[in-house]
Amino acid sequence: MIYDLVHRTVYVYTQPVSVSHHAARLHPQVQGAQGCASFDLRIVPEPAVSSARDDYFGNAVNFFTVQQPHRRLEITARSRVSTNPTARPDLERGPLWDEVAGLFEESPPPDLLEPHQFTFGSPMVRRGREFAGYAAASFPAGRPLLKAVADLNGRIHRDFKFDPRATTVTTPVEDVMRLRRGVCQDFAHLMIACLRSLALPARYVSGYLRTRPKAGSPRLVGADMSHAWVAVFCPAVGWVDFDPTNNLIPDVEHISVAVGRDYSDVAPVAGIVIGGGRHAINVSVDLRVAE
């Protein structure tokens, strides 16, 4: 599939901002079955300083500084992205989950140091007995890792209700467990907490999911949204993605942008401003199949 993607973020301030510094993680990943033929980032007002580099996790980041006074900041990223089908992993085969956990409970061998860092707690995901307890029903002794993870993926989809009014971007994962509702970010954090609490490496994936209007309804421009899901590490296979919000394994309709320990590592736009007073933010995403 080839997609044209537009992600627009607009900040409106009640008072002038004298200087602002920002980091934008909006460039789609280029790896495996996903490519990015073009990427264009436009910022108004025009930055005085800008640069680009990869962060610690390998995500493309654009840094910029606006030094002229402004009450409105608009950041628009346009991309053309390709996704290709990948072979669905065999959930019945591969290493057993308890054997994999045993590899990471103590010092792992050098070739497992990269995934090992995703077994620890992080700013927005805590390991705990309550998460291990919830996951336990999916992880009986001797079950293949990917089959167990797929079962957990389905249970979160069934047990938790999608409710955009129940949580905010800063809601702790403990509250999500108690409320049994939230959005894709919450379900990704919850699943990661469950996996890490069993000593299994899990990381957060941010990106987009192609949405389809209901039959007979027009497609609304800009009404798509950012999405989040989970990747679990399976030895001899690598990172395998799971989407607990939709109970599926991502394929050609998921576009990945960044990976990290949790949302705090992959926020699409983050920054510091001097001045500005209060502010309002509007985010719109338009994802369509290229013509």
Salt bridges, closest charged atoms under 4 A:
ASP4 OD1 - ARG80 NE 2.77
ASP40 OD2 - ARG42 NE 2.96
ASP55 OD2 - ARG25 NE 3.03
GLU74 OE2 - ARG8 NE 3.13
GLU74 OE1 - ARG72 NH1 2.77
GLU92 OE1 - LYS147 NZ 3.35
GLU114 OE2 - ARG203 NH1 4.00
GLU130 OE2 - ARG126 NH2 2.38
ASP151 OD2 - ARG143 NH1 3.90
ASP163 OD2 - ARG181 NH1 2.90
GLU174 OE2 - ARG126 NE 2.62
ASP175 OD1 - ARG178 NH2 3.74
ASP224 OD2 - ARG219 NH2 3.23
ASP243 OD2 - HIS227 NE2 2.88
ASP243 OD2 - HIS254 NE2 2.86
GLU253 OE2 - ARG210 NH1 3.37
GLU253 OE2 - ARG212 NH2 2.22
ASP265 OD2 - ARG261 NE 2.83
ASP286 OD1 - ARG219 NH2 2.96
ASP286 OD2 - ARG288 NE 3.29
